[in-house]
Structure formats: C-alpha cells, structure tokens
Amino acid sequence: MLIIDHDTEQRLYQIAQQTGLNAQSIVQEALTNYIEDMQDSLLAQQALNEIATGAAPLTLDELDAYLDSCH
C-alpha cells in the first residue's frame, strides 16, 4: 500500500480523468520510470567514483552491454 498526501492524490485523479487512464497505471508507470532513472543515476555515480580512484572507464560497447542487461 502506498500512502500519498491529499493534494498529490487529487492531482493524480485529475490527470487520470483527463487522460482516460486509471490512477494505478499512472502510478505504476511513474514509479517504474523513477526506479529506472535512480538505478541509472547510481550506476553513473559508481562509475565516476571508480574513475576518481583510478579505475579504467568502461568502453561505450561495455557500457551499452551492461545497461542492456539491467533493463
């Protein structure tokens, strides 16, 4: 169960009504996108930390393969 404040809930239902989508699908999609963005951000921060400590950065091909395996 997810508890959200009244104002956010009202905005959610307003968007649902305007788009014809149900509120649950809007929240599910938004949460999924947020989690994916956070994972990408954490991976980027980890890579920056590794580079700062002298580790060799990934090649573009290695990065693409890694990101593909995460999604």
N, C-alpha and C positions, 0 to 999 in steps of 0.2 A: 504494500500500500504506500502510496506517495501522498504526502500532505503538502499542499501549496497554499499560499496566502490568498485571501478573498479576491484582491484586485487581479492577481495573476490568473486565478480561476475564471473570473469574469471575462478577461481579455481572451483567454483560451476558448471559452464558449462562443464569444463573439466571432472570433476567427473561424471556428468550426461552422457556425451558422452562415457566415459569408461565403465560405468556400465549398460548403456541402460535404465536408469531411467530418468524421466523428472525432471527438476530442481525444480519445485514446490513441487513434492512429497518428494524430498530430504530435502528441507527447512522445509516442514510441519513436517516430522518425527523428524528432528533435533530439531526444536522448541518445539515440544511436549515433547520429552525426556528431554530437558533442563528445561522446566517448571516443569515437574515432579520431577526432581532432585532438583531444587530450593525449591519446596514445602517440599520435604523430609528433606532438609537441615534446612529450617526454623522450621519445627516441631522438629527436633533434638535439635536445639538451644533453642527453647522454653522449651523443656523437661529439658535441662541442667540448664536453668535459674530457673525453678521451683524446681529442686533438690537443687540448690545452696541456695534457700530461705527456704529450709526445707520441701518442699512438698515430699510426698512419691512417688517414681518412679512407673511407670506402670509395671504390671507383663508382661511377654512375651505374654501370651494369650490376655491380654488387648491391648497390642501394635499391635499384629497381626490383631486383630479385627478392631482396629482404622485405620491401614494402608489399610486394605482391603476396608474399607468404603470410603477412599479417592480416590481410583482408580476405 
